[in-house]
Amino acid sequence: MRSRRRFAVSLSAIAASALFSGSAFASEPMSTGGLTSQPIGHYDFCRAYPNECSIRNRGIKPAAMSGDLWRNIVAVNATVNASIKPMNDIDIYGKDEVWAYPDAGVGDCEDYVLEKRRQLSQQGISIANLLITVVRKPDGEGHAVLTVRTNKGDFVLDNLTDAVKQWDETGYRFLKRQSNENTGRWVSIREDQNMLVGSVK
C-alpha cells in the first residue's frame, strides 16, 4: 500500500511540474510586522537545537523561482506528507506542543514542517527562505505550515494537502512566522493584509 502511495506521489509531482510557468506565478509576498512572541513549542525546540535558532540571514533575497525549484518543493511536500503518519503530541509524548523531527515516522503539523524545512535546506535552499508559519484554519483551529519565500511570491507547504499554493490562496488567516533574518525570532503578519486576503475569498 505504501509503494502505491509513493507512486501516486511521484505522479503528482510530475503533473505539478508540468504546470510550472514562471508567468503563472505572481503574488504579493506576505507583509510582516514587528517582532512577536515565539511559540512555546519552538522555544523548547530551540533549547534542544540551539544551533538551528541562532542563524542570522540579513540581506538574503527570496529564492529565484524556476522549474527545478518548483519541482523540488512540490516533491518534498508530497513525499513528506506520504511518509509521516499523523499523530498528536499527547499520543506520542504524553504532552502538548512538542516540536520535533519526525524520525520515528509519526508527527503533527509542526513536525511535518520541520522535516520539509530540513530536506529543502539540504537541497541548498537558504534557511532564510524556509519559514515556519503559524496560521488559523477557517474552523478556528491553529495550524503550522512551511512558507517558501520566492521572487514569485510566498508558497505554502501543508501536511493537509499535496497542492503547493500561494499563501493568499490557502484560505488561512496568517498569524506569525519566523523572521527571515533570524531563525530564533518571530514576526507578525500584518492584519490589514490578512483582511484584504479574506475579502477576496
C-alpha positions, 0 to 999 in steps of 0.5 A: 500500500505504501509503494502505491502511495509513493507512486501516486506521489511521484505522479503528482509531482510530475503533473505539478511540474508540468504546470510550472510557468514562471508567468503563472506565478505572481503574488504579493509576498506576505507583509510582516510586522514587528517582532512577536512572541515565539511559540512555546513549542519552538522555544523548547525546540530551540533549547534542544537545537540551539544551533538551528535558532541562532542563524542570522540571514540579513540581506538574503533575497527570496529564492529565484523561482524556476522549474527545478525549484518548483519541482523540488518543493512540490516533491518534498511536500508530497513525499513528506506528507506520504511518509509521516503518519499523523499523530498528536503530541499527547499520543506520542509524548504524553504532552502538548506542543512538542516540536520535533523531527519526525524520525520515528515516522509519526508527527503533527503539523509542526513536525511535518514542517520541520522535516520539509524545512530540513530536506529543502535546506539540504537541497541548498535552499537558504534557511532564510527562505524556509519559514515556519508559519503559524496560521488559523484554519477557517474552523478556528483551529491553529495550524503550522505550515512551511512558507517558501519565500520566492521572487514569485511570491510566498508558497505554502507547504501543508501536511493537509494537502499535496497542492503547493499554493500561494499563501493568499490562496490557502484560505488561512488567516496568517498569524506569525512566522519566523523572521527571515533574518533570524531563525530564533525570532518571530514576526507578525503578519500584518492584519490589514493584509490578512483582511484584504486576503479574506475579502477576496475569498 
